[in-house]
Amino acid sequence: MENPTLFTSRKQARDYYTEVLRLAAQFESIGIDEKTARFAAHEAFFWFRNYVTAEQPQPVADTADDTKEAA
């Protein structure tokens, strides 16, 4: 799994921060101050990127023992 805080190219970093600023502008348009809007936008993209790049958990297969315990 790659480290989501590092970028592999300047273009990737520029694209990321362009999206952060675009989202921050949308936050500002609904009345959120600039500092809070930029922080919120950065956090949203950071955590989204963490989620997307992380290994997704696989569902656990049901077993006969599980159904006995539930009954």
N, C-alpha and C positions, 0 to 999 in steps of 0.2 A: 504494500500500500504506500502510495506516495505521501509526502508531507504536504498537507493542503495549504500551509502557510508559505511555501516556496513556489516560485514560478519557474518554468523551464525556459522562458524567453521574455524579452522586454515586451513583445506584442501581447503575450498572455497577461502580463501584469497590467499593461495599459488597458486592455479590454476589460479586465476585472474592475479596475478603478473607474473606468468610464461607466460601467453598469452601476457601481456603487453611487457615483455622483448623480446618475439619472434617477435612481430610486430615491436618493436624498432630496432631489428637487421635487419629486412627487410628494414626499412627506412634508416638505416646506409649503407646498401649495395647499395643504389642508390645515396649515396653522402651526406646525411643529417648528420650533426654532432651529436655525442652521446647524448649530453644534450637536444638538440631540438628533437631528435628522441624519447627519453624516455618520454619527456613531451607530444609530439603529440600522442604517443601510449596510454599513460595513459588517456589523454583527450578523445580520440576516444572510448576507452572501457568504460570510465565513462559515457559519454553521450549516448552510445549505450545501456548500462545497464539501465540508467534512462528511455530511451524510451521503452525498452522491459518490464520493471516492472511497468510502469505507466499505468493507466487506459486509454484505447484507446477511443477516442471520437466516439460516435455513430452517424450515419448519421441522419439528420432530415428528417422526412417524408414530402413529398410534400403535400400541401393543395390547395384547390381551390382558396383561397385568394392569394396565391403566384402567381398563374398563371394569375390572373386578373391584379395584379400589374405589371407583366412583359410585358403584352400586351399593 
